[in-house]
Each structure stands twice: as structure tokens, then as C-alpha cells.
Amino acid sequence: MPAVLFDLDGVISDSIAYAVRGVRNVCRQSGISEITQEQFVQTFHAPYLEKYRALGVTASREQINEWYQAEAKHEEAPMFSDVIEMLEHLKQHLAVVGMVTAQHKDVAQCICDSYGISQHFKFWAGNAQDKVPAIRQFREDYWYIPDEKFCFVGDFPSDMRDAKRAGVRGIGLTRGHPTRDVLLAAGAEVCIEHLTELPAVTCCREIVAAPPF
């Protein structure tokens, strides 16, 4: 019985381009050079205010959020085509599935409702730029599952950093982006490109027998 936590954006929701659009609007409104998508996926991870400051954005957190939300529109992003097959597979293997996201919990649930997948998630944590407390709470809630069965699937270096700090397996998801090296450097145990590869590293991991003496 694996226990699998997922990030939302870039993992379940195909929203990276939407997030980049939001950040670029913050850059435009601040009169600074716009960030590229490659820069975003490799470097723009939580805590986000620090990343904005590094770019040269001096506006308040509230103003940044207003500019970002005006263009990002995460609720319009489609779901990745491999999500339902993967969730159904985990269900067949009696996996406990949860979500930890920087999105507000209500927004994340609304997005998953629109995708028709909310029923798969038994644990929700939102507004989590630091995901460590939520990951640890997930472990406590399902204390009867062995530690080695817990994993967190994320697409940003901060996800892998937080998984490692919380003591669970970090599974980095690249989705075709050039992020494998930064995910591994941040603490990912393994990297996969698509969720179709997830069963092989969670519920259907191959067990290699010890050689005979």
C-alpha cells in the first residue's frame, strides 16, 4: 500500500505556461526583463517572494499576487492526459493519495472537481510554499504505512528539497522540461518524464531476489 502525495501545477494540471504568463506580467508591470520558461522551470521555486526580489521586483506581496493572478488563470489550465490512468492504477493497488500544493486548498479542490478527480485524494494541503509540515502531517495521518512507502511527486527543486527534509522519497517529474539535473541535485531519488512511469517506482517496483549462495 503506497502513500503518494502529488503537487498540482505541472504535475496534475498542465499549468506551467499559465504560471509563466503570470510571472511575466509581474515583470512587465515592474519594468524589468521577462523571465523565460526555461529559467522559470529551473529556478523559480518557493519561496516565491525571494525569487521575485532576485529578478528585481520591488512591489509588495499583495501587488505581486494581483498582477500574477490577472494573467495566470490556473483554473483554465487543462489536466495532463496521463493523470486519470495513473490515479486509477494507484486505486487498484490500494494506494493512499494526497495533494500538497502552493495553490490555495479551495482553488486546488475546485480545479480537481472540474477535472473529475477529487474523489481520489484523501489528504489536501494548500497554500504550502513550504511543503514539509504538510508532508509530515500526511505521514502522521497514515502512520500504519511503512516509511519507505511514502513519496512525493513534484516538478520543482523545492518539491524535492521538501520531500527530503520531510523524510519521504522524492520523485521528480520533468514533463519534457530540462529539469532532471536540478531535481536530482535538490534531492530527488529518481526522475520520471511522465506519470505513466510512476507505478514502476511506487506500487509496482520490481523486487530483485538476492543471488543464491
Phi, psi and omega in degrees: 000095178284155175240113190239123174259143178237144162282164180264296187289125180086351180245303177264315182260130181279069192243008182300317180298326178292318179295318178299319178301319179295315180295321178297326177293321176300318179297315180298313181296335180268355178073032180237168181296140181283144179284147176273164179295321179296317176299320182298307186290336182267333189230342190265079181232168184300146001282128191290326181300322178298322180291321176298316180299321179295330177284341182109009179281126183249357182295163179291162178302319181295318180292319177301314181298320179296314179296319181297309184295332181297334183243333188292308176049059183301330183294346180268352184288142179282164175274145175296145187290344183266001187291309185297316178302317181294315181295321178295322178297314179297322178299318179297332179264016175060030180290146170267124188241137178220174179227134173230119187218155174284344174294153174298143183306315181297321179294316180298317179294321179296319179296315180292328174299317181294332177277346182077030184236003186302328184295343180283340188262122180264349183221134179229136172216126181239174180054038186251085173287324169261110187270356184301309180302319181293319178297318179295323177295320177301316178296320179293320181297327181242054186298338184279352178271132181303144184306321184290351179271352181274136174211159178233125181259117180217167184244359181244153177305324180296329177296315181290322176300314183289324176299315180296317179295328181275354176083027177240166179288128176265124177247111182277135180245121186267328180052035178085356179276153181280063187240000184306311184296318182288328177292316178296319179295331181278351176126004179298135175286325181206156176239141175233158181267325181224161182291343175297341179271353186295316181305326182294341181245007178232268187283338183243032179298134180287132176260119183265124182288148177292144180294146179293148178271000000 
